[in-house]
Amino acid sequence: MSRPTKGTAVVKANGEIDLGTAPPLWDMLAQRLHSSGTTLILNLSELEFFGATGIRVLERAQLLAEDSHTRLFVFPGECRSARRMLDLCEGGGLHTL
């Protein structure tokens, strides 16, 4: 996690987000959303794979962000599977960069 500006935190995921790795991603996002300040950016640009389970994590994270008055942005970058999933879900109410 990095903090490019005050009140903003960036979490960068790498590798794969699937059934096995989604729970640790959720744990990290939940922790950061409770303590990040006003904005959290999830950078997915270095992922090799982003499965449907990842969308559920992002939906839960968005709800928690709203409850904790934190803005959550998702940056899929060039990760084709993340872009595809976000497109299929029409963003699911997520804010993408």
Backbone hydrogen bonds in HBPLUS format (Angstrom, degrees):
<---DONOR---> <-ACCEPTOR-->    atom                        ^
c    i                          cat <-CA-CA->   ^        H-A-AA   ^      H-
h    n   atom  resd res      DA  || num        DHA   H-A  angle D-A-AA Bond
n    s   type  num  typ     dist DA aas  dist angle  dist       angle   num
A0002-SER N   A0010-VAL O   2.92 MM   8  5.13 148.9  2.02 137.4 147.3     1
A0010-VAL N   A0002-SER O   2.70 MM   8  5.13 154.6  1.76 155.3 158.7     2
A0008-THR N   A0005-THR O   3.01 MM   3  5.46 155.9  2.07 140.5 138.8     3
A0038-THR N   A0007-GLY O   3.08 MM  31  5.25 135.9  2.29 123.1 135.4     4
A0039-THR N   A0007-GLY O   2.97 MM  32  6.19 146.3  2.08 167.4 169.5     5
A0009-ALA N   A0039-THR O   2.98 MM  30  6.39 153.1  2.06 145.9 153.3     6
A0041-ILE N   A0009-ALA O   2.83 MM  32  6.23 162.3  1.86 158.9 165.0     7
A0011-VAL N   A0041-ILE O   2.82 MM  30  6.22 162.7  1.85 165.4 171.2     8
A0043-ASN N   A0011-VAL O   2.75 MM  32  6.00 163.9  1.77 158.8 164.2     9
A0013-ALA N   A0043-ASN O   2.97 MM  30  6.19 162.9  2.00 162.5 166.4    10
A0048-GLU N   A0015-GLY O   2.61 MM  33  5.38 178.7  1.61 161.6 162.0    11
A0017-ILE N   A0049-PHE O   2.88 MM  32  6.09 153.4  1.95 139.1 147.8    12
A0051-GLY N   A0017-ILE O   2.81 MM  34  5.94 172.2  1.82 166.6 169.3    13
A0021-THR N   A0018-ASP O   3.16 MM   3  5.36 125.9  2.47 101.8 115.4    14
A0022-ALA N   A0018-ASP O   2.86 MM   4  5.65 137.1  2.04 161.8 167.0    15
A0025-LEU N   A0021-THR O   3.30 MM   4  6.50 154.9  2.36 146.2 153.5    16
A0026-TRP N   A0022-ALA O   2.88 MM   4  6.15 160.5  1.92 159.7 165.0    17
A0027-ASP N   A0023-PRO O   2.95 MM   4  6.22 163.2  1.98 153.8 158.1    18
A0028-MET N   A0024-PRO O   3.01 MM   4  6.21 160.4  2.04 146.7 151.2    19
A0029-LEU N   A0025-LEU O   2.90 MM   4  6.14 167.0  1.92 155.7 159.4    20
A0030-ALA N   A0026-TRP O   2.81 MM   4  5.95 168.5  1.82 159.3 162.6    21
A0031-GLN N   A0027-ASP O   3.05 MM   4  6.19 161.5  2.09 145.2 150.2    22
A0032-ARG N   A0028-MET O   2.93 MM   4  6.16 165.2  1.96 153.0 157.1    23
A0033-LEU N   A0029-LEU O   2.76 MM   4  5.90 156.5  1.81 154.3 161.0    24
A0034-HIS N   A0030-ALA O   3.16 MM   4  6.32 143.5  2.30 141.8 150.0    25
A0035-SER N   A0032-ARG O   3.04 MM   3  5.09 139.3  2.21  97.1 109.2    26
A0036-SER N   A0032-ARG O   2.61 MM   4  5.12 117.6  2.00 158.1 164.9    27
A0071-ARG N   A0038-THR O   2.81 MM  33  6.05 176.8  1.81 142.8 142.9    28
A0040-LEU N   A0071-ARG O   2.72 MM  31  6.11 158.6  1.77 169.4 175.6    29
A0073-PHE N   A0040-LEU O   2.90 MM  33  6.32 159.4  1.94 158.7 164.6    30
A0042-LEU N   A0073-PHE O   2.78 MM  31  6.18 166.5  1.80 163.8 166.9    31
A0075-PHE N   A0042-LEU O   2.81 MM  33  6.02 172.7  1.82 159.5 159.0    32
A0044-LEU N   A0075-PHE O   2.74 MM  31  5.79 167.6  1.76 153.4 157.6    33
A0047-LEU N   A0044-LEU O   3.08 MM   3  5.60 166.9  2.10 125.1 125.8    34
A0054-GLY N   A0051-GLY O   2.92 MM   3  5.51 141.6  2.07 113.4 123.6    35
A0055-ILE N   A0052-ALA O   3.03 MM   3  5.34 133.0  2.26 104.0 115.8    36
A0057-VAL N   A0053-THR O   3.23 MM   4  6.62 154.6  2.30 145.7 152.4    37
A0058-LEU N   A0054-GLY O   2.96 MM   4  6.27 157.1  2.01 147.9 154.0    38
A0059-GLU N   A0055-ILE O   2.85 MM   4  6.14 153.3  1.92 152.2 159.7    39
A0060-ARG N   A0056-ARG O   3.01 MM   4  6.25 164.8  2.03 151.8 155.1    40
A0061-ALA N   A0057-VAL O   2.87 MM   4  6.07 156.6  1.92 148.6 156.0    41
A0062-GLN N   A0058-LEU O   2.87 MM   4  6.05 150.2  1.96 144.3 151.9    42
A0063-LEU N   A0059-GLU O   3.12 MM   4  6.45 157.4  2.18 148.2 153.3    43
A0064-LEU N   A0060-ARG O   3.00 MM   4  6.29 161.4  2.04 151.2 156.3    44
A0065-ALA N   A0061-ALA O   2.80 MM   4  5.97 153.8  1.87 147.0 155.0    45
A0066-GLU N   A0062-GLN O   2.97 MM   4  6.23 157.5  2.03 148.3 153.5    46
A0067-ASP N   A0063-LEU O   3.03 MM   4  6.32 158.5  2.08 147.0 152.8    47
A0068-SER N   A0064-LEU O   2.89 MM   4  6.10 143.9  2.02 147.3 157.2    48
A0070-THR N   A0065-ALA O   2.84 MM   5  4.77 174.5  1.85 145.5 146.3    49
A0069-HIS N   A0066-GLU O   3.28 MM   3  5.09 164.1  2.31 101.6 104.9    50
A0074-VAL N   A0095-HIS O   2.74 MM  21  6.13 157.5  1.79 155.3 163.3    51
A0097-LEU N   A0074-VAL O   2.84 MM  23  6.06 148.8  1.94 144.8 147.9    52
A0079-CYS N   A0076-PRO O   3.09 MM   3  5.77 158.2  2.13 145.7 146.4    53
A0083-ARG N   A0079-CYS O   3.00 MM   4  6.25 165.7  2.02 156.6 161.0    54
A0084-ARG N   A0080-ARG O   2.86 MM   4  5.99 159.5  1.90 148.2 154.4    55
A0085-MET N   A0081-SER O   2.98 MM   4  6.11 165.3  2.01 144.9 148.5    56
A0086-LEU N   A0082-ALA O   2.95 MM   4  6.11 165.9  1.97 152.6 156.7    57
A0087-ASP N   A0083-ARG O   2.86 MM   4  6.02 153.0  1.93 146.9 154.9    58
A0088-LEU N   A0084-ARG O   2.85 MM   4  6.08 160.3  1.89 153.7 158.9    59
A0089-CYS N   A0085-MET O   3.04 MM   4  6.22 150.5  2.13 146.0 153.4    60
A0091-GLY N   A0086-LEU O   2.65 MM   5  4.76 155.4  1.71 155.9 156.2    61
A0090-GLU N   A0087-ASP O   2.98 MM   3  4.74 154.5  2.05 100.0 107.1    62
A0092-GLY N   A0089-CYS O   2.87 MM   3  5.24 143.2  2.00 125.3 123.6    63
A0094-LEU N   A0091-GLY O   2.69 MM   3  5.13 159.9  1.73 120.2 127.0    64
